[in-house]
């Protein structure tokens, strides 16, 4: 199978050095393997996505010397696929409506009988307040959050092959996760009240749609990968090989985020930096 990977930015702010490293690494690995490098615009969050940020990121990626081998895929064009996946999970009784607010979850998770609140890839692990509160019959409800019933959904094990370096240094290893995902991760949100779908749902559907064989992304997403392997299992999708790379950090050791405008690619461009300068700064 032809090596295929992607870079999938969200048009919600400027690209910074961390984005540049991830995009350049994915592009370099695809070209070294004689494979394909694809672009996906993750604009499912319409409240935060902006056309001007998309235009800027496309310009920055071109300046970085990146070329993709198919027209960019936009999540906003994939809503029907997300609808169909949610319908399939609903019909199997694997998702349920949730009306809890963030404050509700924090209060329930901090209740004395619950012990110390536990955190997973999505923050506080959901305490299950709505798991049996609403019926799971009839048509899938709209306009409400939908959570995956992890206890009902998780098989005996899920796994993925890691060629990068996870937190435990699991390079070149087949990693297995047992059916304790509800306690370790919780009933994750698969669709939000204010927009269809979620990162977890869309990323597995879009990777399969684009034929992605290798997912190259930051180590900060390592803990989300068992979720993605589970969803691939439930939706009968292939599980790519994963490569979680090191993170680019600022002088204090913090991971770069979109708030770090001083590290934005446009700031370096305006200061006269070259592509060679950027590659040197990120260790390429």
C-alpha positions as CSV (number, residue, x, y, z in Angstrom):
1,X,0.0,0.0,0.0
2,X,1.3,3.4,-0.9
3,X,2.5,5.5,2.0
4,X,0.0,8.4,2.6
5,X,0.0,10.9,5.3
6,X,-1.5,14.3,5.9
7,X,-1.2,17.7,7.7
8,X,-4.5,18.8,9.2
9,X,-4.5,22.3,10.6
10,X,-7.5,24.2,12.0
11,X,-8.0,27.8,10.6
12,X,-8.5,29.3,14.0
13,X,-5.2,31.1,14.4
14,X,-1.7,31.5,12.9
15,X,0.6,28.6,12.2
16,X,3.6,28.5,14.5
17,X,6.9,26.7,14.6
18,X,5.3,23.5,16.0
19,X,2.9,23.4,13.1
20,X,5.8,23.9,10.7
21,X,7.8,21.0,12.2
22,X,4.8,18.6,12.0
23,X,4.0,19.6,8.4
24,X,7.6,19.5,7.3
25,X,8.2,16.1,9.0
26,X,5.1,14.6,7.4
27,X,6.0,16.0,4.0
28,X,9.6,14.7,4.3
29,X,8.6,11.2,5.4
30,X,6.0,11.0,2.5
31,X,8.6,12.1,-0.1
32,X,11.3,9.8,1.3
33,X,8.8,6.8,1.0
34,X,7.7,7.8,-2.5
35,X,4.3,8.4,-1.1
36,X,1.5,11.0,-0.9
37,X,1.2,14.1,1.3
38,X,-2.3,15.4,1.7
39,X,-3.8,18.5,3.3
40,X,-7.0,18.6,5.4
41,X,-8.6,21.8,6.7
42,X,-10.2,21.0,10.0
43,X,-12.9,23.7,9.9
44,X,-15.7,21.8,11.6
45,X,-15.8,24.3,14.4
46,X,-17.4,27.1,12.4
47,X,-17.6,29.5,15.4
48,X,-13.8,29.7,15.6
49,X,-12.7,29.0,12.0
50,X,-12.0,32.1,9.9
51,X,-11.5,32.4,6.1
52,X,-8.6,34.8,6.7
53,X,-6.8,32.2,8.8
54,X,-7.2,29.6,6.2
55,X,-5.8,31.9,3.5
56,X,-2.9,32.6,5.8
57,X,-2.1,29.0,6.6
58,X,-2.2,28.1,2.9
59,X,0.2,30.9,2.1
60,X,2.5,29.9,4.9
61,X,2.5,26.2,3.9
62,X,3.4,27.2,0.3
63,X,6.2,29.4,1.6
64,X,7.5,26.4,3.6
65,X,7.9,24.6,0.2
66,X,5.1,22.1,0.8
67,X,3.0,20.7,-2.0
68,X,0.0,18.3,-1.6
69,X,-1.0,15.6,-3.9
70,X,-4.7,16.2,-4.1
71,X,-7.0,19.2,-3.5
72,X,-7.4,20.0,0.2
73,X,-10.2,18.3,2.0
74,X,-12.4,20.4,4.2
75,X,-14.3,19.0,7.1
76,X,-17.2,21.4,6.4
77,X,-17.8,19.3,3.2
78,X,-17.9,16.1,5.2
79,X,-20.9,16.6,7.4
80,X,-23.0,13.9,5.8
81,X,-20.3,11.3,6.6
82,X,-20.3,12.4,10.3
83,X,-24.1,12.2,10.3
84,X,-24.1,8.7,8.9
85,X,-21.5,7.5,11.5
86,X,-23.4,8.9,14.4
87,X,-26.6,7.3,13.1
88,X,-24.9,3.9,12.9
89,X,-23.6,4.2,16.5
90,X,-27.0,5.4,17.7
91,X,-28.8,2.5,16.1
92,X,-26.4,0.1,17.9
93,X,-27.1,1.8,21.3
94,X,-23.5,2.9,21.7
95,X,-24.1,6.7,22.1
96,X,-26.4,8.6,24.3
97,X,-27.5,12.3,24.8
98,X,-25.8,14.4,27.4
99,X,-27.1,17.7,28.8
100,X,-24.3,18.2,31.3
101,X,-22.5,21.5,31.3
102,X,-18.7,21.8,32.1
103,X,-19.7,23.0,35.6
104,X,-22.0,20.0,36.1
105,X,-19.2,17.6,35.2
106,X,-16.7,19.4,37.4
107,X,-19.1,19.3,40.4
108,X,-20.0,15.6,39.9
109,X,-16.4,14.6,39.4
110,X,-15.4,16.4,42.6
111,X,-18.2,14.9,44.7
112,X,-16.8,13.3,47.9
113,X,-17.9,9.8,46.9
114,X,-16.1,10.1,43.6
115,X,-12.6,10.7,45.2
116,X,-10.1,12.9,43.5
117,X,-11.2,14.0,39.9
118,X,-9.4,12.0,37.2
119,X,-8.3,13.5,33.9
120,X,-8.1,11.8,30.5
121,X,-7.3,13.0,27.0
122,X,-10.4,15.3,26.9
123,X,-9.9,16.8,30.4
124,X,-12.0,15.6,33.4
125,X,-13.2,12.1,32.9
126,X,-17.0,12.2,32.6
127,X,-18.7,10.7,35.7
128,X,-21.6,9.1,33.7
129,X,-24.4,11.4,34.9
130,X,-26.5,11.1,31.7
131,X,-25.5,7.5,30.9
132,X,-28.9,6.1,32.0
133,X,-30.9,9.4,32.1
134,X,-32.2,9.5,28.5
135,X,-33.7,6.7,26.4
136,X,-31.7,5.5,23.4
137,X,-34.7,4.7,21.2
138,X,-36.2,6.3,18.2
139,X,-34.2,8.7,15.9
140,X,-30.9,10.1,16.9
141,X,-31.5,13.4,18.8
142,X,-30.2,16.7,17.3
143,X,-29.1,19.8,19.1
144,X,-27.5,18.0,22.0
145,X,-24.1,16.5,22.9
146,X,-23.7,12.8,22.2
147,X,-21.3,10.6,24.2
148,X,-19.9,7.2,23.5
149,X,-20.8,4.6,26.1
150,X,-17.3,3.3,26.6
151,X,-18.3,0.3,28.7
152,X,-20.7,-0.9,26.0
153,X,-18.4,0.0,23.1
154,X,-15.0,-1.2,24.1
155,X,-13.9,-4.6,23.0
156,X,-11.5,-6.8,24.9
157,X,-8.5,-4.9,23.5
158,X,-7.8,-2.2,21.0
159,X,-4.3,-1.5,19.6
160,X,-2.2,0.4,17.1
161,X,1.4,0.3,15.9
162,X,3.6,3.2,17.0
163,X,6.8,4.1,15.1
164,X,7.4,7.4,16.8
165,X,8.0,7.9,20.5
166,X,5.1,7.9,22.9
167,X,5.5,9.0,26.5
168,X,6.9,5.6,27.3
169,X,9.4,5.6,24.4
170,X,7.3,2.9,22.6
171,X,9.2,3.2,19.3
172,X,8.3,0.5,16.7
173,X,5.9,-1.2,19.0
174,X,2.4,-2.7,18.8
175,X,0.5,-1.1,21.7
176,X,-2.5,-2.8,23.2
177,X,-5.2,-1.2,25.5
178,X,-7.6,-3.3,27.4
179,X,-11.3,-2.7,28.1
180,X,-10.7,-0.3,30.9
181,X,-11.1,2.7,28.7
182,X,-14.2,4.0,30.6
183,X,-12.1,4.4,33.8
184,X,-9.0,5.8,31.9
185,X,-10.7,7.9,29.3
186,X,-14.4,8.1,30.0
187,X,-17.5,8.5,27.8
188,X,-16.1,10.9,25.3
189,X,-18.2,13.4,23.3
190,X,-18.6,12.4,19.7
191,X,-20.9,15.3,18.7
192,X,-21.4,18.6,20.4
193,X,-24.5,20.7,21.0
194,X,-23.3,23.6,18.9
195,X,-21.7,21.8,16.0
196,X,-21.9,18.4,14.4
197,X,-19.2,15.9,15.2
198,X,-16.0,16.1,17.2
199,X,-12.3,15.9,16.6
200,X,-12.2,12.2,17.6
201,X,-15.0,11.2,15.2
202,X,-14.0,13.4,12.3
203,X,-10.3,12.5,12.4
204,X,-10.9,8.7,12.0
205,X,-13.5,9.2,9.3
206,X,-11.4,11.6,7.3
207,X,-8.2,9.6,7.6
208,X,-10.1,6.6,6.2
209,X,-11.7,8.7,3.5
210,X,-8.3,10.1,2.4
211,X,-6.6,6.7,2.5
212,X,-4.1,7.7,5.2
213,X,-1.7,4.9,6.0
214,X,0.5,6.8,8.4
215,X,-0.6,9.5,10.9
216,X,2.2,11.8,11.8
217,X,1.4,14.2,14.7
218,X,2.5,15.6,18.0
219,X,3.1,13.5,21.1
220,X,0.4,15.5,22.9
221,X,-2.1,13.5,20.9
222,X,-0.7,10.1,21.9
223,X,-3.3,9.6,24.7
224,X,-6.1,10.2,22.2
225,X,-5.0,7.4,19.9
226,X,-6.6,4.5,21.8
227,X,-9.9,6.4,21.3
228,X,-9.2,6.6,17.6
229,X,-8.3,2.9,17.4
230,X,-11.6,2.1,19.2
231,X,-13.7,4.2,16.8
232,X,-11.9,2.6,13.8
233,X,-12.9,-0.8,15.3
234,X,-16.5,0.2,15.8
235,X,-16.9,1.8,12.4
236,X,-15.0,-1.0,10.5
237,X,-12.3,1.4,9.4
238,X,-8.6,0.6,8.9
239,X,-6.2,1.6,11.7
240,X,-3.2,3.6,10.3
241,X,0.3,3.3,11.6
242,X,1.0,6.2,14.1
243,X,4.1,8.3,14.5
244,X,3.9,10.7,17.4
245,X,6.8,13.1,17.2
246,X,8.5,15.4,19.7
247,X,7.0,18.8,20.5
248,X,8.5,22.2,19.8
249,X,8.7,24.2,23.0
250,X,9.4,27.8,23.9
251,X,12.3,29.0,26.0
252,X,10.5,28.1,29.2
253,X,9.7,24.5,28.0
254,X,6.0,25.2,27.3
255,X,4.5,23.5,24.3
256,X,3.7,26.1,21.6
257,X,0.1,27.0,21.0
258,X,-1.8,29.3,18.7
259,X,-1.6,32.0,21.4
260,X,2.2,32.2,20.7
261,X,2.0,34.8,18.0
262,X,5.7,35.6,18.5
263,X,6.4,32.1,17.2
264,X,4.0,32.5,14.2
265,X,5.5,31.6,10.8
266,X,4.4,35.0,9.6
267,X,6.4,36.8,12.3
268,X,9.6,34.9,11.2
269,X,8.8,35.6,7.5
270,X,8.3,39.3,8.2
271,X,11.6,39.4,10.1
272,X,13.4,38.0,7.0
273,X,13.8,34.3,8.0
274,X,14.3,31.8,5.2
275,X,13.0,28.3,4.8
276,X,16.4,27.0,5.8
277,X,16.2,29.1,9.0
278,X,12.9,27.6,9.9
279,X,14.1,24.0,9.2
280,X,17.2,24.7,11.4
281,X,15.1,26.1,14.2
282,X,12.9,23.0,14.4
283,X,15.7,20.5,14.0
284,X,15.3,19.5,10.4
